[in-house]
């Protein structure tokens, strides 16, 4: 059996500076698969290079929902705190994924963002999102979703498009909506801060167990505030799930491993 992390950012500067150590600690914790999610064409290339160097890493190629409209937002003076020298236009980001989707283990993270992105840019964001969902479906790739403040709309669009191989990473809306997502046949991945999150605890307690996956979103959302998160911390989330389910960790892992295999088409 193998532990897994379906949403990590191994190319983030906090982890990239000691990525070999991060991967070694993940292996020591029993992790056998880390899906590292790209944010833009440059980050996707770095992710692919890391995956080629170490088979523990599986590359998800994505286009972060804010990045999709970031050049337009900047042009109109809309503030966004993250600066990057690798910003890409919507056309560049889509073209990259069209050219490289076959190299991806999964497509993500992609989605909708209504937290940083004003409503004036939502139509463009939705247009790109639908193109990328269709691209993933045509290539028979699982989709990893990042959606903030627009979860209902994202679910509507995914339903309209007929997308079923979908994981919602770090779901931040109401647990009632999470249940609707699970009923649609999608998956939801629980991060390493679950013990200190009422929402993620409720999701572990009430969602169908065959719709749950593990993630870290590292270097964010660690089990302890203020500390850099790492993929090895999924072991703690597994232990917490087993406690809530009143099962041995080995039995809980069998369920989670089956979920991973069902979505991604291979064992972790």
Buried (B, 14 or more C-beta within 10 A) or exposed (E): EEBBBBBBBBBBEBBBEEBEEBBEBBBEBBBBBBBBBBBBBBBBBBBBEBBEEEEBBBBBBBBBBBBBBBBBBEEEEBEBEEEBEEBBBBEBBBEBBEEBBEEBBBBBBBBBBBEBBEEEBBEBBBEBBBBBBEBBBEEEBBBBBBBBBBBBBBBEBBEEBEBBBBBBBBBBBEBEBBBEBBEBEBBBBBBBBBBEBEBBBBBBEEBEBEBBBBBBBBBBBBBEEEEBBBBBBBBBBBEBBBEBBEBEBEEBBEBBBEBBEEBBEEEB
